[in-house]
Amino acid sequence: MGAADVVPGVSGGTIAFITGIYDTLLESIRRINPRLISYLRQHGVAATLGHINALFLLSLFGGIFVSILTLAKLISWLLDTHPIPIWSFFFGLVLVSVYHIFRQIEQKRLLNLVAWALGLVLAYTITVLQPLSLEPSLLNVFIAGCVAICAMILPGISGSFILLLLGMYAPILGAVKAMQIDLLMVFLVGCVAGLLSFSHLLSWLLNNYRDITLSALTGLMVGTLPKIWPWKETLTWRTNSHGEQVPLVQHNLSPMAYEQLTSQSAQLFLAIVMMCSAIVLVLALEKFASPSKK
């Protein structure tokens, strides 16, 4: 999940879903609320920790934190130097995840189709929005944490991409690389606040309107696929907080058109291999996780 959350366009929530821990994650987070204080007084520390599944949460978020710290530089480098194979891998990952979640929808009804279409439109609209240029003040960092964490636990919408839209992706990633503790702590507090509030809503929707919610989530994932299409033409550029030129508006191309326009190899064979690798990985994770879901 940490590795996925570093990449704009890929959601850690997608990884949680395909590994079968999504419902456990939401339910564990949902139990962290003001009523937990009275539960602690009545049942003690050990029972309270068990009630919120503390070991699970510590293991998961510890893994996410370690992954972000260790993989942020590597993934940034790979996206800069080998963009087509990396984007192909994540495209295959999201594509097969759509199939994985769609299979869990028990009743294929018209209302589910409407929810799917709304999710699709919402995700596509988000992907074509123009990025903002917010200053990395402590308040903006806190707000960015609140909003981005909601996207991080939604399959299909990338928290990193939300940060990119807010103009906060480069400052946050730079803070991780430079270990700016003050900025990271404010961002973390924002993430916690957003996570505790949004998880209650999402958990309630899955418990009461599961098929409709899954349909909407599937639409979100399909709508973000154009964002992570490997072959792109950059139409306009922007200057990030480090003074570097980075893509602002991009247009998707076919592999053949990409070669003609850029005079560079489309790396089609390698791209197909990476997409297939992602598909095999998801299917293997699904098979590995299936005993715990029975």
Phi, psi and omega in degrees: 000320179297317179296319180293321183291341178287334186268122176296121180112348181238135186256137172295332176298329176297317180296319179299322182290314185286343176266000174080017182251004189297310181296320178297319180298310181296317182294321179295317179292321182299329182284351176272097183209175182303332179292347180295334180295314178293326177297320179296317180295324184278324190244347179093172186293312185299314180294325180293317178297322176292325181297320181266006179058050188299320181297319177299312182295318179297317179296315183293306183288332172297317178295319178298314182297314180297319181297316180296318181295321186271334187255350183303312181293318182296313182292321176300318179293317180296319179295330179280321188261331181226060188296318185296310178298322182290314178295327177296319179298313181289329176296315177296324180297312180290322181299312180287335177292327175300314178298319182297314182286323180300325179296338183274353177282115188283319183243119179271094183243166181299322180297323177294322178296320177297317178298320178298315181296320179296318177298319179298312181296318180299313182295316180295321178299318179298321184290339181258003177292150177279133179298145174275175178230063180286143175285141181283054175286165182298321179295316180294324178295319178297313180297319179299321177296317179299315184285316185293323182294328176298319178289327183296330180264002174265121173300127176109322180256124185273129175297324178295322179292323175298318176299322179296317179296325180280354183075020184249001184295309181297316178299319181290315179296323177295323178294324177295314182294320183270358181055051175280094190298319183297315180294318181293324180292319178295317178297320180296318178298319176298319178298316181297315180298315179292321182295315182295325182280315186287328182297327178298315180295313183294320178296319179296319180296318180291327180285328186254331181223058189298310183298317179295317180295316178297323178297316179295319179295322177296318176299320177301318182291318178296321182293338180269352182302319178300331181294328184253017174299132190292329187257113185225153170248126179276119182271317179224157181238161174225160178260123182278185185293346179261007180080013182265146176277121179230154182299140176248302178243127182233155181236131181286142180232158169284159179304320180294316179295325179298316180295318181293321184282320186260347185060024177244155179293138178280351179050044188298315181298314179296322179297317179296319178299317181292320177298314180295324178298319178296318180297315179297320180298314181295316179297324178292319177296320179298316180293321180293322185277342188300324179299327182284345182266352181279000000 
